[in-house]
Amino acid sequence: MPKRKTNRGAAKRFARTASGAFKRIASHRRHILTKKSSKRKRHLRKSHLLDQADVRAARRMIPYC
């Protein structure tokens, strides 16, 4: 059986945790930051876990992670 290719875009966006979950970085932190509150920007700094509905797709895109 041939090797599967890793989706490089997904590999850059998601990382696997030790428990097998996927962590992701929050969006809306790139530009137009002046109108966003400090509290909102501070919370967007933290990494989040990928939603359970998207885990199956991420696992397919990153088979060797």
Biopython code that builds the backbone (N, CA, C, O; Angstrom):
import numpy as np
from Bio.PDB.StructureBuilder import StructureBuilder

atoms = [
    (1, "MET", "N", (0.845, -1.184, 0.000)),
    (1, "MET", "CA", (0.000, 0.000, 0.000)),
    (1, "MET", "C", (0.891, 1.249, 0.000)),
    (1, "MET", "O", (1.882, 1.306, 0.728)),
    (2, "PRO", "N", (0.536, 2.244, -0.816)),
    (2, "PRO", "CA", (1.393, 3.438, -0.893)),
    (2, "PRO", "C", (1.302, 4.297, 0.361)),
    (2, "PRO", "O", (0.339, 4.229, 1.123)),
    (3, "LYS", "N", (2.331, 5.100, 0.545)),
    (3, "LYS", "CA", (2.339, 6.040, 1.662)),
    (3, "LYS", "C", (1.308, 7.136, 1.408)),
    (3, "LYS", "O", (1.014, 7.472, 0.260)),
    (4, "ARG", "N", (0.770, 7.682, 2.475)),
    (4, "ARG", "CA", (-0.176, 8.778, 2.345)),
    (4, "ARG", "C", (0.565, 10.095, 2.494)),
    (4, "ARG", "O", (1.532, 10.198, 3.249)),
    (5, "LYS", "N", (0.101, 11.096, 1.765)),
    (5, "LYS", "CA", (0.735, 12.408, 1.853)),
    (5, "LYS", "C", (0.076, 13.225, 2.955)),
    (5, "LYS", "O", (-1.143, 13.196, 3.127)),
    (6, "THR", "N", (0.892, 13.946, 3.689)),
    (6, "THR", "CA", (0.409, 14.860, 4.710)),
    (6, "THR", "C", (-0.003, 16.158, 4.046)),
    (6, "THR", "O", (0.714, 16.682, 3.193)),
    (7, "ASN", "N", (-1.160, 16.679, 4.437)),
    (7, "ASN", "CA", (-1.590, 17.994, 3.964)),
    (7, "ASN", "C", (-0.739, 19.029, 4.687)),
    (7, "ASN", "O", (-0.884, 19.215, 5.895)),
    (8, "ARG", "N", (0.152, 19.705, 3.958)),
    (8, "ARG", "CA", (1.117, 20.603, 4.583)),
    (8, "ARG", "C", (0.452, 21.816, 5.235)),
    (8, "ARG", "O", (0.942, 22.321, 6.245)),
    (9, "GLY", "N", (-0.655, 22.282, 4.665)),
    (9, "GLY", "CA", (-1.368, 23.401, 5.277)),
    (9, "GLY", "C", (-1.927, 23.028, 6.638)),
    (9, "GLY", "O", (-1.876, 23.819, 7.579)),
    (10, "ALA", "N", (-2.464, 21.810, 6.737)),
    (10, "ALA", "CA", (-3.006, 21.342, 8.012)),
    (10, "ALA", "C", (-1.883, 21.077, 9.015)),
    (10, "ALA", "O", (-2.049, 21.318, 10.211)),
    (11, "ALA", "N", (-0.752, 20.586, 8.535)),
    (11, "ALA", "CA", (0.376, 20.292, 9.426)),
    (11, "ALA", "C", (0.911, 21.570, 10.081)),
    (11, "ALA", "O", (1.406, 21.535, 11.207)),
    (12, "LYS", "N", (0.810, 22.688, 9.373)),
    (12, "LYS", "CA", (1.277, 23.958, 9.924)),
    (12, "LYS", "C", (0.261, 24.555, 10.900)),
    (12, "LYS", "O", (0.635, 25.338, 11.774)),
    (13, "ARG", "N", (-1.009, 24.199, 10.763)),
    (13, "ARG", "CA", (-2.058, 24.795, 11.582)),
    (13, "ARG", "C", (-2.365, 24.007, 12.851)),
    (13, "ARG", "O", (-2.721, 24.593, 13.873)),
    (14, "PHE", "N", (-2.231, 22.689, 12.796)),
    (14, "PHE", "CA", (-2.610, 21.846, 13.925)),
    (14, "PHE", "C", (-1.411, 21.107, 14.479)),
    (14, "PHE", "O", (-0.458, 20.813, 13.757)),
    (15, "ALA", "N", (-1.467, 20.808, 15.774)),
    (15, "ALA", "CA", (-0.433, 19.999, 16.427)),
    (15, "ALA", "C", (-1.122, 18.986, 17.317)),
    (15, "ALA", "O", (-2.168, 19.269, 17.902)),
    (16, "ARG", "N", (-0.539, 17.816, 17.416)),
    (16, "ARG", "CA", (-1.120, 16.748, 18.223)),
    (16, "ARG", "C", (-0.620, 16.872, 19.662)),
    (16, "ARG", "O", (0.562, 17.120, 19.895)),
    (17, "THR", "N", (-1.516, 16.700, 20.611)),
    (17, "THR", "CA", (-1.122, 16.718, 22.011)),
    (17, "THR", "C", (-0.781, 15.289, 22.452)),
    (17, "THR", "O", (-0.998, 14.336, 21.704)),
    (18, "ALA", "N", (-0.257, 15.152, 23.644)),
    (18, "ALA", "CA", (0.126, 13.832, 24.150)),
    (18, "ALA", "C", (-1.085, 12.923, 24.323)),
    (18, "ALA", "O", (-0.968, 11.704, 24.203)),
    (19, "SER", "N", (-2.251, 13.509, 24.604)),
    (19, "SER", "CA", (-3.458, 12.707, 24.799)),
    (19, "SER", "C", (-4.141, 12.353, 23.486)),
    (19, "SER", "O", (-5.120, 11.606, 23.474)),
    (20, "GLY", "N", (-3.623, 12.890, 22.367)),
    (20, "GLY", "CA", (-4.194, 12.561, 21.064)),
    (20, "GLY", "C", (-5.124, 13.616, 20.508)),
    (20, "GLY", "O", (-5.611, 13.470, 19.387)),
    (21, "ALA", "N", (-5.382, 14.670, 21.253)),
    (21, "ALA", "CA", (-6.232, 15.753, 20.762)),
    (21, "ALA", "C", (-5.411, 16.653, 19.834)),
    (21, "ALA", "O", (-4.185, 16.550, 19.788)),
    (22, "PHE", "N", (-6.075, 17.513, 19.115)),
    (22, "PHE", "CA", (-5.398, 18.465, 18.239)),
    (22, "PHE", "C", (-5.552, 19.859, 18.805)),
    (22, "PHE", "O", (-6.653, 20.262, 19.179)),
    (23, "LYS", "N", (-4.451, 20.603, 18.872)),
    (23, "LYS", "CA", (-4.558, 21.990, 19.301)),
    (23, "LYS", "C", (-4.415, 22.891, 18.085)),
    (23, "LYS", "O", (-3.778, 22.539, 17.092)),
    (24, "ARG", "N", (-5.027, 24.060, 18.195)),
    (24, "ARG", "CA", (-5.031, 25.021, 17.104)),
    (24, "ARG", "C", (-4.826, 26.405, 17.672)),
    (24, "ARG", "O", (-4.979, 26.625, 18.873)),
    (25, "ILE", "N", (-4.479, 27.337, 16.803)),
    (25, "ILE", "CA", (-4.300, 28.725, 17.199)),
    (25, "ILE", "C", (-5.567, 29.498, 16.834)),
    (25, "ILE", "O", (-6.181, 29.240, 15.799)),
    (26, "ALA", "N", (-5.948, 30.436, 17.681)),
    (26, "ALA", "CA", (-7.163, 31.214, 17.456)),
    (26, "ALA", "C", (-7.001, 32.145, 16.264)),
    (26, "ALA", "O", (-5.901, 32.619, 15.979)),
    (27, "SER", "N", (-8.093, 32.401, 15.577)),
    (27, "SER", "CA", (-8.087, 33.324, 14.442)),
    (27, "SER", "C", (-8.373, 34.741, 14.921)),
    (27, "SER", "O", (-8.547, 34.968, 16.118)),
    (28, "HIS", "N", (-8.423, 35.687, 14.002)),
    (28, "HIS", "CA", (-8.736, 37.104, 14.259)),
    (28, "HIS", "C", (-7.637, 37.835, 15.025)),
    (28, "HIS", "O", (-7.930, 38.768, 15.772)),
    (29, "ARG", "N", (-6.389, 37.433, 14.856)),
    (29, "ARG", "CA", (-5.277, 38.113, 15.533)),
    (29, "ARG", "C", (-4.290, 38.716, 14.537)),
    (29, "ARG", "O", (-3.186, 39.089, 14.935)),
    (30, "ARG", "N", (-4.645, 38.823, 13.270)),
    (30, "ARG", "CA", (-3.695, 39.240, 12.245)),
    (30, "ARG", "C", (-3.669, 40.754, 12.012)),
    (30, "ARG", "O", (-2.599, 41.357, 11.932)),
    (31, "HIS", "N", (-4.834, 41.350, 11.906)),
    (31, "HIS", "CA", (-4.878, 42.786, 11.585)),
    (31, "HIS", "C", (-6.158, 43.381, 12.157)),
    (31, "HIS", "O", (-6.997, 42.666, 12.706)),
    (32, "ILE", "N", (-6.299, 44.712, 12.020)),
    (32, "ILE", "CA", (-7.417, 45.471, 12.593)),
    (32, "ILE", "C", (-7.509, 45.190, 14.096)),
    (32, "ILE", "O", (-8.565, 44.823, 14.610)),
    (33, "LEU", "N", (-6.390, 45.368, 14.781)),
    (33, "LEU", "CA", (-6.329, 45.053, 16.207)),
    (33, "LEU", "C", (-6.700, 46.239, 17.093)),
    (33, "LEU", "O", (-6.936, 46.067, 18.288)),
    (34, "THR", "N", (-6.753, 47.448, 16.513)),
    (34, "THR", "CA", (-7.004, 48.630, 17.342)),
    (34, "THR", "C", (-8.423, 48.643, 17.892)),
    (34, "THR", "O", (-8.640, 49.130, 19.002)),
    (35, "LYS", "N", (-9.376, 48.132, 17.161)),
    (35, "LYS", "CA", (-10.759, 48.156, 17.638)),
    (35, "LYS", "C", (-11.086, 46.991, 18.570)),
    (35, "LYS", "O", (-12.138, 46.991, 19.211)),
    (36, "LYS", "N", (-10.207, 46.009, 18.653)),
    (36, "LYS", "CA", (-10.439, 44.860, 19.534)),
    (36, "LYS", "C", (-9.894, 45.181, 20.927)),
    (36, "LYS", "O", (-8.832, 45.789, 21.071)),
    (37, "SER", "N", (-10.630, 44.768, 21.930)),
    (37, "SER", "CA", (-10.230, 45.079, 23.305)),
    (37, "SER", "C", (-9.005, 44.265, 23.705)),
    (37, "SER", "O", (-8.711, 43.225, 23.115)),
    (38, "SER", "N", (-8.306, 44.753, 24.707)),
    (38, "SER", "CA", (-7.116, 44.066, 25.207)),
    (38, "SER", "C", (-7.474, 42.681, 25.735)),
    (38, "SER", "O", (-6.726, 41.721, 25.552)),
    (39, "LYS", "N", (-8.616, 42.594, 26.385)),
    (39, "LYS", "CA", (-9.058, 41.301, 26.922)),
    (39, "LYS", "C", (-9.290, 40.297, 25.798)),
    (39, "LYS", "O", (-8.901, 39.134, 25.900)),
    (40, "ARG", "N", (-9.926, 40.758, 24.728)),
    (40, "ARG", "CA", (-10.201, 39.874, 23.583)),
    (40, "ARG", "C", (-8.915, 39.393, 22.942)),
    (40, "ARG", "O", (-8.780, 38.212, 22.622)),
    (41, "LYS", "N", (-7.959, 40.310, 22.750)),
    (41, "LYS", "CA", (-6.674, 39.939, 22.143)),
    (41, "LYS", "C", (-5.882, 38.999, 23.050)),
    (41, "LYS", "O", (-5.215, 38.081, 22.573)),
    (42, "ARG", "N", (-5.960, 39.232, 24.347)),
    (42, "ARG", "CA", (-5.261, 38.374, 25.310)),
    (42, "ARG", "C", (-5.808, 36.955, 25.266)),
    (42, "ARG", "O", (-5.039, 35.994, 25.315)),
    (43, "HIS", "N", (-7.109, 36.814, 25.174)),
    (43, "HIS", "CA", (-7.712, 35.483, 25.109)),
    (43, "HIS", "C", (-7.412, 34.787, 23.789)),
    (43, "HIS", "O", (-7.335, 33.560, 23.736)),
    (44, "LEU", "N", (-7.245, 35.553, 22.739)),
    (44, "LEU", "CA", (-6.923, 34.960, 21.436)),
    (44, "LEU", "C", (-5.486, 34.454, 21.361)),
    (44, "LEU", "O", (-5.145, 33.694, 20.454)),
    (45, "ARG", "N", (-4.638, 34.868, 22.308)),
    (45, "ARG", "CA", (-3.252, 34.398, 22.343)),
    (45, "ARG", "C", (-3.151, 32.918, 22.665)),
    (45, "ARG", "O", (-2.253, 32.231, 22.178)),
    (46, "LYS", "N", (-4.064, 32.431, 23.478)),
    (46, "LYS", "CA", (-4.002, 31.055, 23.958)),
    (46, "LYS", "C", (-4.347, 30.076, 22.834)),
    (46, "LYS", "O", (-5.095, 30.404, 21.913)),
    (47, "SER", "N", (-3.795, 28.883, 22.927)),
    (47, "SER", "CA", (-4.156, 27.847, 21.960)),
    (47, "SER", "C", (-5.415, 27.148, 22.451)),
    (47, "SER", "O", (-5.671, 27.068, 23.652)),
    (48, "HIS", "N", (-6.186, 26.649, 21.512)),
    (48, "HIS", "CA", (-7.444, 25.983, 21.809)),
    (48, "HIS", "C", (-7.399, 24.572, 21.252)),
    (48, "HIS", "O", (-6.563, 24.254, 20.407)),
    (49, "LEU", "N", (-8.296, 23.735, 21.727)),
    (49, "LEU", "CA", (-8.407, 22.392, 21.181)),
    (49, "LEU", "C", (-9.362, 22.410, 19.997)),
    (49, "LEU", "O", (-10.339, 23.159, 19.976)),
    (50, "LEU", "N", (-9.066, 21.584, 19.028)),
    (50, "LEU", "CA", (-9.911, 21.469, 17.847)),
    (50, "LEU", "C", (-11.246, 20.862, 18.251)),
    (50, "LEU", "O", (-11.288, 19.959, 19.086)),
    (51, "ASP", "N", (-12.332, 21.345, 17.670)),
    (51, "ASP", "CA", (-13.652, 20.839, 17.983)),
    (51, "ASP", "C", (-13.758, 19.368, 17.603)),
    (51, "ASP", "O", (-13.138, 18.927, 16.636)),
    (52, "GLN", "N", (-14.539, 18.614, 18.358)),
    (52, "GLN", "CA", (-14.655, 17.171, 18.148)),
    (52, "GLN", "C", (-15.160, 16.835, 16.745)),
    (52, "GLN", "O", (-14.798, 15.795, 16.194)),
    (53, "ALA", "N", (-15.984, 17.693, 16.164)),
    (53, "ALA", "CA", (-16.523, 17.451, 14.834)),
    (53, "ALA", "C", (-15.449, 17.526, 13.754)),
    (53, "ALA", "O", (-15.632, 16.964, 12.674)),
    (54, "ASP", "N", (-14.334, 18.208, 14.018)),
    (54, "ASP", "CA", (-13.280, 18.389, 13.027)),
    (54, "ASP", "C", (-12.085, 17.458, 13.222)),
    (54, "ASP", "O", (-11.168, 17.455, 12.401)),
    (55, "VAL", "N", (-12.083, 16.683, 14.278)),
    (55, "VAL", "CA", (-10.922, 15.843, 14.591)),
    (55, "VAL", "C", (-10.709, 14.771, 13.530)),
    (55, "VAL", "O", (-9.571, 14.491, 13.153)),
    (56, "ARG", "N", (-11.782, 14.175, 13.049)),
    (56, "ARG", "CA", (-11.672, 13.109, 12.042)),
    (56, "ARG", "C", (-11.016, 13.627, 10.766)),
    (56, "ARG", "O", (-10.166, 12.953, 10.184)),
    (57, "ALA", "N", (-11.408, 14.820, 10.332)),
    (57, "ALA", "CA", (-10.828, 15.416, 9.130)),
    (57, "ALA", "C", (-9.354, 15.740, 9.342)),
    (57, "ALA", "O", (-8.537, 15.532, 8.445)),
    (58, "ALA", "N", (-9.012, 16.246, 10.521)),
    (58, "ALA", "CA", (-7.618, 16.578, 10.818)),
    (58, "ALA", "C", (-6.761, 15.322, 10.851)),
    (58, "ALA", "O", (-5.626, 15.330, 10.375)),
    (59, "ARG", "N", (-7.297, 14.247, 11.406)),
    (59, "ARG", "CA", (-6.552, 12.989, 11.473)),
    (59, "ARG", "C", (-6.270, 12.435, 10.083)),
    (59, "ARG", "O", (-5.227, 11.824, 9.852)),
    (60, "ARG", "N", (-7.194, 12.648, 9.167)),
    (60, "ARG", "CA", (-6.985, 12.201, 7.781)),
    (60, "ARG", "C", (-5.947, 13.052, 7.071)),
    (60, "ARG", "O", (-5.157, 12.547, 6.273)),
    (61, "MET", "N", (-5.953, 14.346, 7.363)),
    (61, "MET", "CA", (-5.012, 15.242, 6.699)),
    (61, "MET", "C", (-3.588, 15.082, 7.233)),
    (61, "MET", "O", (-2.620, 15.311, 6.507)),
    (62, "ILE", "N", (-3.461, 14.684, 8.521)),
    (62, "ILE", "CA", (-2.148, 14.526, 9.139)),
    (62, "ILE", "C", (-2.022, 13.074, 9.628)),
    (62, "ILE", "O", (-2.126, 12.824, 10.829)),
    (63, "PRO", "N", (-1.802, 12.124, 8.726)),
    (63, "PRO", "CA", (-1.818, 10.722, 9.132)),
    (63, "PRO", "C", (-0.644, 10.305, 10.011)),
    (63, "PRO", "O", (-0.784, 9.375, 10.804)),
    (64, "TYR", "N", (0.497, 10.957, 9.896)),
    (64, "TYR", "CA", (1.695, 10.508, 10.627)),
    (64, "TYR", "C", (2.057, 11.425, 11.790)),
    (64, "TYR", "O", (3.192, 11.415, 12.267)),
    (65, "CYS", "N", (1.093, 12.210, 12.240)),
    (65, "CYS", "CA", (1.356, 13.156, 13.322)),
    (65, "CYS", "C", (1.222, 12.480, 14.669)),
    (65, "CYS", "O", (1.408, 13.121, 15.703)),
]
sb = StructureBuilder()
sb.init_structure("model")
sb.init_model(0)
sb.init_chain("A")
sb.init_seg("    ")
for serial, (resi, resn, name, xyz) in enumerate(atoms, 1):
    if name == "N":
        sb.init_residue(resn, " ", resi, " ")
    sb.init_atom(name, np.array(xyz, "f"), 0.0, 1.0, " ", f" {name:<3s}", serial, name[0])
structure = sb.get_structure()
